[in-house]
Structures are given as structure tokens and as C-alpha cells.
């Protein structure tokens, strides 16, 4: 198949450091190429891929200090994809809803994976405006606010099996990986570590929109003797960071659509102690690859229990459920189904237009 993967331009594919959606698009693209498909990746110019790269900015927009408005670059990219739509069998979008007006008249060859939260009322309005667009959710929980949208499948994210290795948890610390944002609840992670009396290392990004939160709510807590801020890290540093941790804390305070760091921890054989919001119950098997908790006391009590979990079994769970090959094959099945439906509709239209023999 000739497949176009259309990524956001905020980060490169894959991201140099923090970045979820672009990392998933990268893994999917590379695996589709490995499966023998002809793939074109529309992404930032500093992306690295074995597919054909079509860049629409020199570097990731969030990494370019000269960029003040990211919208024009995305609109120009979508316009180019629309002009070239006939070159592809499938157009797979990862750009939220921004492309809907461009492609509503050729929706049958599109797939849109929604990567963000859907409990925003404005999203319902555009979903009702473009009900024909085939959508993929990244968890069943993600669909809850929009149950009547045109969902065609749920596909959990996947990672390359060789990207991370299983560690032994020999560092003796807890880990927090992600962003310093209110919904990620890093302050709660610090409180859990202090309650458990176990060191905590935080590897997290400070987005500009969250800088005030970080400075007022988190930075003062970094003076605690058990707490260490190690900065923002990329894939190359995650093996040691996650593999040496006793457990990863995921005390979220929002309906997380997936949580890529959950399966990154599993790939390192590291158990996760998580609040049970959003997709967490779909990914965490309580007492097998982590613990689902409701409050700080339960989370602190789970820390010694996490030390007893079988890290080899956690890694095996990752390999069975969350590989990039499984993810890519799931998407190929969706592409094939949509193509069959599109060709069937075209054949029906052609048949309806043929003259009928007279009796």
C-alpha cells in the first residue's frame, strides 16, 4: 500500500527528548516500512526516517525560537497533502481535527488517530460537523466523552522491542517521567515518595505554558533531600532511568488517553504505581505489572509491594501486548478494511450508472 503518515510539526519524528504523538508516529512509520509498505512521512525537517520524508519546516516548531505561530505551517502541510491525495491509498492523520475541512470530501481514504483528551465541549461541535471522518482511539477510555463519533477501531500504542532493555531496579529510587503539568501531578509524586521514605528522581519537561506552575508548586519541593530533578531526557537515557527504578509513579489527575510512559516502564521491566484514571485500567494489570491506587497512602503502601513483582513478567507483558509490530498490523487491518469499503462503494456507484438492458 501507498500510505501517507501526517504528523504534527511540534516535535520531530522521533522527538529528540520529550514527545508522545510524534514518537508513536515514528515507530508506526518505521514498522510499516519494515512490513514492505510504501510510506511517505509528512513531518518536520529534522525528523529521521527510512520512509520518504516530506518536510514542512526546517526543525520541530517547539524547538525553533523564530516560530511564534505554529498554525500556518500545519495549514500549508495539509494543503500539500490535499493536492497530492491521489498519490496514496491511505492518508493517516495524527493532527487532531485540523484536517477535517480539507478532506471531508474524500474521507473514505482517511484514517485519523486522535491522541488527546476528548472531554472538551468544542471537540463535540466539530465531530458533529464532520461525522463521516473515520476515527481511531488509542484506548477505549478515550472514547467515553464522544461515544457516538465515527469510531472504526481502538489501537493501543506500541514500541520497538529493542528500544529498551529490562533493568533490575538496583537504583533504589522511584521515577517520575513526563511533563511538569498539573494534570500529571508531579507534586503528588513527590508526596508519595516522601510518605514512603524512598528517593524520587524526576525526569520531566517544563513547557512554557506550565512554567508558572512549576516555579510556584514544584520548584520549592525540589529542596527536599529525597527529591532529585534530573532534567528532560530522551530515549537513550530511559533504559538506565527506568530500568534502575524500583517503580515508576504515575499519579495522574486527568483522563489520560493512553500514557506512553506506562509501556516504556514495562519495556524496562519496571512496575508502575498509578492512579486509575483514563486508560490506566486498560494497561495496568493490578499486582502483575503494577498497582492501581486511589490515594497517596495506597500509593506509598504499594512501593514495597512493587519490589516483589517479577520484572521479567512485566517485560513479557510488554512484548506480548505493546510491540510496534502489533500496533502496525492493527493499523494495516484498518487500512485494508477501509480500502475494501471504498472500492465496494465505487463499484456500486459504477453499477448504478450503467444502462439497464430493456426487457
C-alpha positions as CSV (number, residue, x, y, z in Angstrom):
1,X,0.0,0.0,0.0
2,X,1.0,3.6,-0.5
3,X,0.5,5.2,2.8
4,X,0.9,8.8,3.9
5,X,1.6,9.4,7.6
6,X,0.8,13.0,8.5
7,X,2.4,14.0,11.8
8,X,2.2,17.2,13.9
9,X,5.1,19.6,13.4
10,X,5.6,20.5,17.0
11,X,8.3,17.9,17.6
12,X,10.5,15.8,15.2
13,X,9.8,12.2,14.4
14,X,11.0,10.8,16.7
15,X,11.4,13.6,19.2
16,X,14.9,14.4,20.5
17,X,13.6,14.5,24.1
18,X,10.0,14.6,25.4
19,X,7.2,13.9,22.9
20,X,4.4,11.4,22.7
21,X,2.4,11.7,19.4
22,X,5.5,12.2,17.2
23,X,7.2,9.2,18.9
24,X,4.3,7.0,18.1
25,X,4.1,8.2,14.5
26,X,7.8,7.5,14.1
27,X,7.5,3.9,15.4
28,X,4.5,3.2,13.3
29,X,6.1,4.6,10.2
30,X,9.3,2.6,10.6
31,X,7.4,-0.6,11.2
32,X,5.1,-0.1,8.2
33,X,8.3,0.3,6.0
34,X,9.6,-2.9,7.5
35,X,6.4,-4.6,6.6
36,X,7.0,-3.6,2.9
37,X,4.7,-0.7,2.5
38,X,5.5,2.5,0.5
39,X,5.3,5.2,3.2
40,X,5.7,8.9,3.0
41,X,6.1,10.8,6.2
42,X,4.9,14.5,6.3
43,X,6.8,15.9,9.3
44,X,9.4,18.4,10.4
45,X,12.7,18.6,8.5
46,X,14.8,17.3,11.4
47,X,12.9,14.0,11.5
48,X,14.7,10.7,11.0
49,X,13.0,8.0,9.0
50,X,13.5,5.2,6.5
51,X,10.3,6.4,4.8
52,X,10.2,9.2,2.2
53,X,10.3,12.4,4.2
54,X,8.3,15.5,3.1
55,X,9.4,18.3,5.5
56,X,7.3,21.4,6.1
57,X,9.5,23.2,8.4
58,X,13.3,23.1,9.0
59,X,13.0,21.9,12.5
60,X,10.4,21.0,15.1
61,X,8.3,24.1,15.7
62,X,8.5,23.9,19.5
63,X,12.3,23.8,19.2
64,X,12.5,26.8,16.8
65,X,12.8,30.1,18.7
66,X,11.9,32.0,15.5
67,X,8.5,30.4,15.3
68,X,5.7,32.3,17.0
69,X,2.6,30.8,15.4
70,X,2.5,27.0,14.5
71,X,-0.8,27.1,12.7
72,X,0.4,28.4,9.3
73,X,2.9,25.5,8.9
74,X,0.3,22.9,9.6
75,X,-2.2,24.5,7.2
76,X,0.5,24.6,4.5
77,X,1.3,20.9,5.1
78,X,-2.4,19.9,5.0
79,X,-2.9,21.8,1.7
80,X,0.0,20.0,0.1
81,X,-1.3,16.6,1.3
82,X,-4.7,17.5,-0.2
83,X,-3.1,18.4,-3.5
84,X,-1.3,15.0,-3.6
85,X,-4.0,12.9,-2.1
86,X,-4.5,10.8,-5.2
87,X,-0.9,9.5,-4.9
88,X,-1.8,7.5,-1.8
89,X,-4.1,4.6,-0.9
90,X,-4.5,5.8,2.7
91,X,-4.0,9.1,4.4
92,X,-3.3,8.6,8.1
93,X,-3.6,11.8,10.1
94,X,-2.3,12.5,13.6
95,X,-3.2,16.2,13.5
96,X,-6.3,16.1,15.8
97,X,-9.2,17.6,13.8
98,X,-7.3,20.3,11.9
99,X,-7.6,18.5,8.6
100,X,-11.3,17.7,8.7
101,X,-12.4,20.6,6.4
102,X,-9.7,19.7,3.8
103,X,-10.6,16.1,3.5
104,X,-14.3,15.8,4.2
105,X,-15.0,15.1,0.5
106,X,-12.5,12.2,0.3
107,X,-13.0,10.9,3.9
108,X,-13.2,7.3,2.7
109,X,-9.4,7.1,2.2
110,X,-8.5,8.8,5.5
111,X,-7.8,7.5,9.0
112,X,-7.5,9.9,11.9
113,X,-5.9,8.8,15.2
114,X,-6.9,11.1,18.0
115,X,-4.1,11.3,20.5
116,X,-5.5,13.8,23.0
117,X,-8.3,14.2,25.6
118,X,-11.8,14.4,24.2
119,X,-13.7,15.8,27.2
120,X,-13.7,19.3,25.7
121,X,-17.1,20.5,24.5
122,X,-15.7,22.3,21.5
123,X,-14.5,19.0,20.1
124,X,-18.1,17.7,20.1
125,X,-19.1,20.5,17.7
126,X,-16.5,19.7,15.1
127,X,-17.2,16.0,15.4
128,X,-20.9,16.6,14.7
129,X,-19.9,18.8,11.7
130,X,-17.8,16.1,10.2
131,X,-19.4,12.8,11.3
132,X,-18.1,10.9,8.2
133,X,-14.4,11.0,9.3
134,X,-13.2,7.6,10.3
135,X,-11.6,7.8,13.8
136,X,-9.2,5.6,15.8
137,X,-9.0,5.8,19.5
138,X,-5.8,5.0,21.5
139,X,-7.8,3.5,24.3
140,X,-11.4,2.5,25.0
141,X,-11.5,5.0,27.9
142,X,-10.6,7.9,25.5
143,X,-13.9,7.4,23.7
144,X,-16.1,8.0,26.7
145,X,-16.9,11.7,26.1
146,X,-17.7,11.1,22.4
147,X,-19.3,7.6,22.2
148,X,-21.3,8.4,19.0
149,X,-18.3,9.5,16.9
150,X,-17.4,7.5,13.8
151,X,-15.0,5.1,15.7
152,X,-13.6,2.4,13.5
153,X,-11.1,0.8,16.0
154,X,-9.1,1.2,19.1
155,X,-5.3,0.7,18.7
156,X,-3.0,0.8,21.7
157,X,0.4,2.3,21.2
158,X,3.4,0.1,20.7
159,X,7.2,0.4,20.9
160,X,10.1,-1.4,19.2
161,X,11.1,-4.5,21.2
162,X,14.7,-3.5,21.1
163,X,14.3,0.1,22.1
164,X,14.6,-0.6,25.9
165,X,16.0,-3.4,27.9
166,X,14.8,-4.8,31.2
167,X,16.5,-3.5,34.3
168,X,16.8,-4.8,37.8
169,X,15.6,-1.8,39.8
170,X,19.0,-1.6,41.5
171,X,19.0,2.1,41.8
172,X,16.6,2.0,44.8
173,X,14.7,5.1,43.8
174,X,11.2,5.9,42.4
175,X,10.9,7.5,39.0
176,X,8.6,10.2,37.5
177,X,8.8,10.7,33.8
178,X,6.8,13.1,31.6
179,X,5.9,16.8,32.0
180,X,5.7,19.1,34.9
181,X,2.0,19.9,34.4
182,X,-0.9,20.0,36.8
183,X,-2.7,17.0,35.2
184,X,0.4,14.9,35.6
185,X,0.5,15.7,39.3
186,X,4.3,15.7,39.9
187,X,3.6,17.3,43.4
188,X,1.6,14.2,44.3
189,X,4.5,12.0,43.1
190,X,6.8,13.9,45.5
191,X,4.4,13.5,48.4
192,X,4.2,9.7,47.7
193,X,7.9,9.4,47.7
194,X,8.2,11.4,51.0
195,X,5.5,9.3,52.6
196,X,7.2,6.1,51.5
197,X,10.6,7.4,52.6
198,X,12.1,6.4,49.2
199,X,14.2,8.7,46.9
200,X,12.4,10.1,43.8
201,X,14.1,11.1,40.6
202,X,12.0,13.4,38.3
203,X,12.9,13.4,34.5
204,X,10.4,15.9,33.1
205,X,9.9,18.7,30.6
206,X,8.7,22.2,31.6
207,X,6.5,23.5,28.8
208,X,6.2,27.3,28.6
209,X,2.5,27.1,29.5
210,X,3.4,25.2,32.7
211,X,6.3,27.3,33.8
212,X,4.4,29.3,36.4
213,X,3.0,26.0,37.8
214,X,6.5,24.5,38.0
215,X,8.0,27.6,39.7
216,X,5.3,28.0,42.3
217,X,4.2,24.4,43.0
218,X,7.1,22.1,42.2
219,X,10.4,24.0,42.4
220,X,10.2,24.7,46.1
221,X,9.8,20.9,46.7
222,X,13.0,20.1,44.9
223,X,15.0,21.1,48.0
224,X,13.8,18.0,49.9
225,X,16.7,15.6,50.5
226,X,15.0,12.7,48.9
227,X,14.0,14.5,45.7
228,X,16.2,14.9,42.7
229,X,15.4,16.7,39.4
230,X,17.4,15.2,36.6
231,X,16.0,17.3,33.7
232,X,14.4,16.3,30.4
233,X,15.6,13.0,28.9
234,X,15.4,11.2,25.6
235,X,15.2,7.5,24.6
236,X,18.9,6.9,25.1
237,X,18.7,7.8,28.8
238,X,15.4,5.9,29.6
239,X,17.0,2.5,29.9
240,X,19.0,3.4,32.9
241,X,16.5,5.8,34.3
242,X,13.5,3.4,34.2
243,X,15.4,0.2,34.5
244,X,17.2,1.1,37.7
245,X,14.0,2.4,39.4
246,X,12.1,0.4,42.0
247,X,8.9,1.6,40.4
248,X,7.5,4.5,38.2
249,X,4.9,6.8,39.7
250,X,2.0,7.8,37.5
251,X,-0.3,9.7,39.9
252,X,-2.3,11.5,37.2
253,X,-5.2,13.8,37.8
254,X,-6.9,13.7,34.4
255,X,-8.4,11.2,32.0
256,X,-5.2,10.1,30.4
257,X,-5.9,8.8,26.8
258,X,-3.0,6.4,26.9
259,X,0.2,7.3,28.7
260,X,3.2,6.2,26.6
261,X,5.4,6.2,29.7
262,X,3.5,3.3,31.1
263,X,4.6,1.0,28.4
264,X,8.1,2.5,28.4
265,X,8.3,1.5,32.0
266,X,7.0,-2.0,31.2
267,X,9.6,-2.4,28.4
268,X,12.2,-1.7,31.2
269,X,10.6,-4.3,33.4
270,X,9.7,-1.6,35.9
271,X,6.3,-1.8,37.8
272,X,4.0,1.2,37.7
273,X,2.1,2.7,40.6
274,X,-0.7,4.7,39.0
275,X,-4.0,6.4,39.8
276,X,-6.8,4.6,38.0
277,X,-7.9,7.5,35.7
278,X,-8.5,7.3,31.9
279,X,-6.7,4.4,30.2
280,X,-4.8,3.2,33.2
281,X,-7.0,0.1,34.0
282,X,-6.7,-1.0,30.3
283,X,-2.9,-1.0,30.5
284,X,-2.0,-1.9,34.1
285,X,-2.8,-5.4,35.5
286,X,-3.1,-4.8,39.2
287,X,-0.5,-6.9,41.0
288,X,1.1,-8.1,37.8
289,X,2.8,-5.2,36.1
290,X,2.0,-2.6,38.7
291,X,-0.6,-1.3,41.1
292,X,-3.7,0.9,40.6
293,X,-4.3,3.1,43.6
294,X,-6.8,5.8,44.7
295,X,-4.8,7.9,47.1
296,X,-1.3,8.8,48.5
297,X,-1.5,6.3,51.3
298,X,-2.3,3.4,49.0
299,X,0.5,4.6,46.6
300,X,3.1,4.7,49.4
301,X,2.0,1.3,50.6
302,X,2.4,-0.1,47.1
303,X,6.1,0.8,47.0
304,X,7.4,-2.2,49.0
305,X,4.9,-4.5,47.1
306,X,6.4,-3.3,43.8
307,X,9.8,-4.5,44.8
308,X,8.4,-8.1,44.9
309,X,6.9,-8.1,41.4
310,X,8.6,-10.2,38.7
311,X,10.3,-7.8,36.4
312,X,10.7,-10.5,33.7
313,X,7.0,-11.0,33.7
314,X,6.5,-7.2,33.3
315,X,8.8,-7.2,30.3
316,X,6.9,-10.2,28.9
317,X,3.6,-8.4,29.2
318,X,5.1,-5.5,27.2
319,X,6.4,-7.8,24.5
320,X,3.0,-9.6,24.2
321,X,0.7,-6.5,24.2
322,X,2.7,-3.4,23.2
323,X,5.1,-4.0,20.4
324,X,5.3,-1.7,17.4
325,X,4.7,-4.7,15.1
326,X,1.4,-5.4,16.8
327,X,0.5,-1.7,16.5
328,X,1.4,-1.6,12.8
329,X,-0.5,-4.8,12.0
330,X,-3.6,-3.4,13.7
331,X,-3.4,-0.3,11.6
332,X,-2.8,-2.3,8.4
333,X,-6.0,-4.2,9.1
334,X,-7.9,-0.9,9.4
335,X,-6.4,0.4,6.2
336,X,-7.4,-2.8,4.3
337,X,-10.9,-2.6,5.7
338,X,-11.3,1.0,4.6
339,X,-10.0,0.2,1.1
340,X,-12.4,-2.7,0.7
341,X,-15.3,-0.5,1.8
342,X,-14.2,2.3,-0.6
343,X,-13.8,0.0,-3.5
344,X,-17.1,-1.6,-2.8
345,X,-18.8,1.8,-2.8
346,X,-17.1,2.8,-6.0
347,X,-18.2,-0.5,-7.7
348,X,-21.7,0.1,-6.5
349,X,-21.8,3.6,-7.9
350,X,-20.4,2.4,-11.2
351,X,-23.0,-0.3,-11.4
352,X,-25.8,2.1,-10.6
353,X,-24.7,4.3,-13.5
354,X,-24.7,1.6,-16.1
355,X,-27.6,1.4,-18.6
356,X,-30.0,-1.4,-18.0
357,X,-31.0,-3.9,-20.7
358,X,-34.5,-3.5,-21.9
359,X,-37.0,-6.4,-21.4
